[in-house]
Structures are given as C-alpha cells and as structure tokens.
C-alpha cells in the first residue's frame, strides 16, 4: 500500500523528472581559486550552484548518498549520447565495461586515494567489493574474522553468509560510544584477537557514528600478528584525504557515490600487492581472469556494464581535484564541528568523539528525549530538511562541503522549534 509520504515522494519525483535533463545540462561556471582567497563563504556558495538540490532543501543525510553535481551529470549524459550512436571507430569498439583493464578510469581514482593503478579495481559499490573480500579468502571452520559492532550491513553480512556456509566465526568487539582516544579502539581490537583470527575487517569511518578509526595503527597491529587487515572505506573517498599506501592495509573497499558525488553504481577495491591478491579469489570471472598480465583489475571483470558511469566518475574526480581534497576536508570538519558543538549546547550526548580529529563530516548524537522517527518525518514534511538516525533518539548529521552555515542554522532553529512544540526544555 502507498502511504502519504510515498505518494508525496512519487508526485514530487514525477513533477521534477521532466525538468531534470535541461537543468542538469545547463552549465554553471565553477568558482575560481581567487574567490576562495577573497571570500571563502562566497566560494562554497558558488559551488552549491553545481548541485541540483533545490535552494529550499537542506541535506544533512549525505552519509547515505550524495547528489551528483552538474559536471558529473553532464559527463554521464554526454557519454550516453556518444556511445549509444554505435559509431565507435573500431568494429568491436562497442560501449562495454568489464572486459578490459580500463586504466583510464582506475588510474585517476588510484592517484586520488594514494594508490597505484595496479592496486585499484573499479567495481559497482562497496557492497560488491565487500562481498569479493568475504567470498574470496579460503577459510576453514573455526577461523575467525574480527569486526566491530558498528559495521554496515553490507560489510557485516557477507561474513555472516560465509559463517553459515563454511563454519567460520564472526567475532565482534564493541566500539566506545563515544571514543575518547585512538588507543582505546586499538586496545579493544588487540584484546579481541585470538590465535584463530585471520582477518580484521573494520570501517575506516563508521557509518553508524562517523567515528574515524586509527586505520594505520590497526593495519600495523594486524601485520605484526600475520593477520590480513581490511577496511570498509565507504565514507572516506571524497570526505577527507586518504593515502592507502601510507595506511599500509592489505585491502580497502568503498563507494564513490557518497562524498565524491560520483555516479551511483561506482565502487572500488584496493589490494596492496600480489601476495595478498594471490590469496583473494575473484568471485565473478570472464575470459582471461587468471592471465599473468592481470593485476587487481581482474576483480573488475564483471562483463558488459556502464561506460557513462565511469565518465561520471572521471568528472567527479576532476571536480574534487579542482577544489582540492585538503580544502574539502577542512570545510567538512568546520561544518561538522560547528553542528556538533551546537547540538551539544542543546543537551545532546556525543556518540562519535569529543576529539575533533576522530570525526570529519559526520557527527552522531543522542538527542533524547526527542524521538528520531518523529523529528525525521516532521523535518522533511514541513521544512524540507533531510536527517537520518535510529531509534529511539540517535541522530546522524552529515555536512557535505556545499552546505552553508545558514543551512545548519536553519536546522538548529527548526530543532529548537520541534522541542518547544513537544514541550521539551
């Protein structure tokens, strides 16, 4: 049955769909670096115009999915128009993705993430990459994978399937709520390791709380004990500067559609070197998957797929590089720290970390006695402010760089109004 909200959403979608292509293809000039030097807020306000999100909408749920900006959409549309003409110069130059090495797509993203092209495979999302990791390792009954209690279902459930099918053990440790120091997290992992631990699989940035885990230290701990280190980095690409070879992990997965604002259906798998690759079986194969010349791109061999999605990815990388990942990270932290501080002034309980170095563009709080499901519906239905969280009173607030401080102040004003309406002091 359709409820009121789904009917409203469907009508809004139908009304907006006809206007989408023209609006997306309309080019809006990017702000120059000189504007940033003169007026930072004006610079970010100008970048806001690259996104199709209506001016009256405030998106504080970028942690679920990002909105692709105009350059990305234009690259996608232009690529569809070109490829679907079927006029490729070579007789077999059909618009396919999934058979060749496609270094032109892998290399720019690898560079963004501090990796080499031979270490980076492009897949369709973090879920697919996480399943490659869980399915790909040979493990026997009783072997353990160590995960946190805050893993996304797409990170946790592939291991649960392996446990049910092959008898491995999925062991969890509890992340502190909030985390006070990186050492506290590292100690909990160290204490949970047993002689049967074969893989440590944890999020680099928790999807639940936004906590940044000490990835480099975790990777070093695993290496010292002969354990594979694997990270779910779904929130890291585009949120903050990442150097995968500096982290030193064996495996790293993620998506590009959140903070990099790339095409939906783009993800990645990083594998450190051939010694790890030799232990990680591909789970989807086509001809040539085991050819000696193949490197990590063998995990991308999924058959015919979507070239325009990859062109959108290149446009997203180009946009991020034009802004500068360090500048993006600085903006993310500024907005999240401001929002986190204001919510703490209102009596909320921190569920991420009081240490600002352990969070970036996500802050999670317990705002009890405010009920999350009531606030979420009220905010969207009445004020077009999108938030997300969990029962009963957990709210996860995401701050993409295009937000303006006025957007956050608008949310805070409406949050105060909601509490007053509910008789909450």
N, C-alpha and C positions, 0 to 999 in steps of 0.2 A: 504494500500500500504506500501511496505517496503521502508524506506528511506535509505540513505547511511550509517547513523550511526547504524541503527538497523541491516542492513546487515553485517556491520563490527563486531558488537557485536555478532551476531549469528555465524559468522565464527570463531571468537576467542573462543567462548564457545565450538563449535564443535571440534576445534583443541585441546583444553585443556582437554576436558572431558575424553578422553581415558587415559590420564596420571594421572588423579586425584587420583584414589584409591591407586595406588602404592606409589605416593608421600605422600599421607596423612598417610598411614600406616607406612611409614619409620620413625622409632623413632629417634628423635634428643634429646640428653641429655639436661635436664634443667640446667641452671647455678646455682651454689651453692651460698649460702649466703656469703661465704668468698670472692667471686668475687665482690659482691656489696660493701663490705668493702674496697676492694683494688682499684676498678675502676668502678664507677657507670655507666659510658657510655658503658663500655665493657659488663657490666651485662645486660643492656637494649638491646644492640646489639645482645647479645646471645639469649635473649627472642624473638627478631624479627624473628629468625630462626624457631620458633614454628609455624609461620603463613605461609600459602601457597601463600600469596600475592607476586608476582614476585618482585625481587630486584629493578626493574626499575619503579615500581608503587608506588606512594605516595597517600595514602588515607587520605584526610582531610575531609571526609564525614562519619566518624564513627557514627555521630549523627543519621543517617538514619538506618544503620545496621552494626553490627560488623562482622568480619571474624572469624569463629571458628578455633582455633589453633589445632595442631596435636593431643594433648591428648584428646580433645573433639571429634574430628572426629574418632579417633581410638576407643573410647568408644562406639560411635554410630555404627560403622561398626561391632565391635566385638559382640555387643548386637544383632544386626540383624542376624548375623551368628548363634548365640546361640539360640535365640528364634524361628527362622524360621525352626529349625530342628524338632520342635514339640515333644521334648523328655523331657518335664518338668516332675519332679518326681511324681507330683500329677495328678490324672486323669482329674482334671479340672484346672490344672495349665497352662492354655493357656496364651500366652503373651498379656494380656489385661491391659489397664489402664483406670480407670474411674468408677470402682465399689467399690474398697477397699479404706481404709484410706491412704495407701501408705505413712506412716510416714517416711520411709527411704529416701524419696525424699523431703518431706516437712521440716523435722527437720533440715538438714544441711543448707538449704536456710534460714529458720527462724533464726537460730543462726547467720548467716552472717549479717542479717538485724536487729539484736537486738530485736527479737520477740520470742514468744513461738510457739511450733508446733501447739497448739490448736488455734492459732490466724492466721495461714497461710494456704491458699489454693493455690494449683498449678493449673493454667489454661494454655491456649494456647498463649495468648498475652495480652497486655494492653487493646486492643480494646475489647476483650471478657470481661475482668474484668470490664472495664468502663461501658459496657452495663449491666452487672449484677447489678452494683450500681444504674444506672439510672432507670432500669426497676424494681428493687427490692423494692424501697420505695413506700409506699402508700402516694400519694399526691393528693390534690383536686384542682379544678380550682382556680387560683389566688395565690396559694402557689408559692414561689419564690426559685429558685436556683441561687446563685451568682457565676459567673465565670469571668475569666479575658478575655481580648481581644487577648490573645496570646495562647489560648488553641489549641491543635492539633485537627484536625477534628474528631479523634476517641474519644476525650474527650468531645468536644462540641456537636457533632451531636446526640449522644444518648439522650441528654437533649432536643434538638430541636425536635426529634421524640416524646418525652414524652409531650412536649408543644403542638404539633399539635394534638396528640391523646387525651390528657386529659385536656388541657387548663391550664397547669401550666405556669409560667412566667420564662423565662430565662433572667436574668439581668446581664449586663456586666459592669465591671469597667476597666478603661484603666491603664495598667502598664506604669510607667515612662520609657522614652526611651532617655537616659539611666537612670537607677535607681541610685540615689546618696546614699540613706541610706535605711535600712530596715524599718525605721519608716515611710518613705514616702509611702511605699507599704501598711503597716498596716493601716495607716490613710485613705488611699483610700478605703480599704475594709470596715473599720469601718463606713465611711461616706455613703457607698452604702447599708448598712444593713437597712432593714425596719422591721416592726412587722410581715411581711409576709415571711421573709427569713427563710427557713427551712434547707437549706444545703448550705455550702460554698464548692465549688469544684474548685480547682486550681492546677496547676502544681507545683511540688516541684522545678523542674528545667525547665524553659521554653524551649520548643522545637524550638521556633522561635528565641530567643535571647541568650539562655544559662544562663539567669539570675537565680540565686538561691534565691528563695523566703524564707522569715523567717517563716518556717513551724511551729516551736514550738510556736512562738508568735501568729500565725494565729489560731492554734489549741486552744490555751488558750483563745483567744478572742471569738471564736465560743462557747467554753464550758461555758464561763461566761454569754452568752446570750441564752443558751439552744439550740444551733444550731449544727447540725451534721457537722463535718469537714472531708472532703475527699480530698485526694491528688492523682494526676496522677504523679507517680514516674518513668515513663518510662526511664528516663535518669539517675536515681540515682543508681540503682543496679550495682555495679562494678565500678562506676565512683568515688565515694567518700564514706567515712564511714557514714553509716546510722544506727541510733538506734531508731527504731519505737516506742518503749515504752517510750523512753525519749522524743520524739516529742510529744507524747500524743494525736495523732489524732485518730479519730474514724475509718477511712477507708484509705487504701493506696493501690494503684494498680501499676502495672508496667510490664516490659518485662525483660527477661534475655538475649536476643539476641543482645543487643547493646553493652554496656560497660563490661558486664560479659563474653561476647563472647560465650554464650551457644548456644544450638541448636535453630534454627529458629522454632517457634511454641512452645515457653515456656514463660509463663507469670505467674502473681501471684495476689492474692487478700488477703490483711491483714484486719482483722476485730478485733477491740480492745477487745471486751468482749461480753458476751451473751446478755447484754442489748441492744447492737447495732444489734447483729445477730438476735434477736427476731423481729426487725423492718425491716430486709432486707430479702425479699423473694428470694429463689432461682428461677432462670428463666429457667434452664434446669434440669430436675429431672429424676431419675430412682428409682428402689425399695429401700426403706429404707432412703429416703432423710430426713424424719422427725423423724427418730428414736432418742430417747432421748440421746443415746450414741454419736450421731454425734456432732461434733463441727464445725469449719469453713470448714472442709473438705467436708461438704455437697454441697458447691459451686463447688467442683471439680467433682461431679458425672455427667459426660458427656457421659458415655458409653464407648465402645471399643475405644482405642486410641493407643498411641505410646510409648511403653516401651523404645526403643532405644533413643528417645528424652530425656527421663528422665535420662538415663545413661550418656548422653552427658552433661546434667545439672550437675550431680554429679561431673563429670570430670572438668567442668568449675569452680565449687565452690572449688574443691581441688586445682586447679591451682592458683586461686585468693588467697586462704589461704596460699599457699606455698610462694607466693610473699609477701603477707601482704597488707591488704587494705589501711593501713596508708601510706605505701610506694608507692602504686599505686596512691593514691590521691596526694601525694607530687609530683610525676612525672607528673601527669596530669596538676597540677597547674603550674609547672615550664615551661612546653612546651607551654601552652596556654598563660601565662603571657608574654613569650618571643615573641610569634607570635603577640599577641595583641599590644605589645609595638612597634614592628617593623612596623606594619600596621599604627599605629597612627603617627609614624615618617614620613610616606608617605602621610600624609594628610587625612587619613580616619577618619570618625566620629564614635565614640563609640556608639553602640546601646545596649550594655549589662550593664556594670557598670564600672566606674573608680575605684571602691573599689574592690581589688582583692579577698576579702573574699566573694563577691557576685557572683563570677564566678568560674568555675573549669576547665573543659576540653572543653568548647565551648566558643568562642568569636564571636560576630556578629558585623559587621561594615558596615557603608555606605561608599563605596569607589568611589562615584560619582566624576567625570563624567564617570568612567569606567562602561560599561554596563555588567550586570551579565551574561546574556544569551550568549553574545559573548565570555566573558572570560571563562566561564564554558566549552563551546564547544572547544575552542582553546586549553585550558589547557589539556583536555583529548585526543583530536585527535592528538596533536603534541608532548605532553610531558608526557602523562600517569599520570597526576596529577588530582585527583578527588576532586572537590569542589562542594558546593551547596549554594544556596541563593534564592533571589527573585528579581522581577522587582522593580525599574529599576537597582539599584546598591547595593543591600544588599547582603553581603556575610557572610555565617555562616561557621566558621572554627572549626573543631573538631580535638583534639590532643590525640589519643589513646596512651597508655604508650609505645607501641613498636616503635613509631616513633623515629627517631634520629634527632638531631638538624640539621644535614646536609640535611635531607628531607625538613625541614622547610625553610632552606636557599635556597634550590633549588626552592621551590615555590616562595619565595620572589624575587629571581633572575629572574624567568620567569614572574612574575607580573610586575617587572620593565621593562622587555623587551616588554611586551604587551603594557604598557603605552607609551613607546617610539615609538612603531610601530604605535600607534593610534595618535601620536602627542600630548600626554597629559603630561604636565610638572610635 
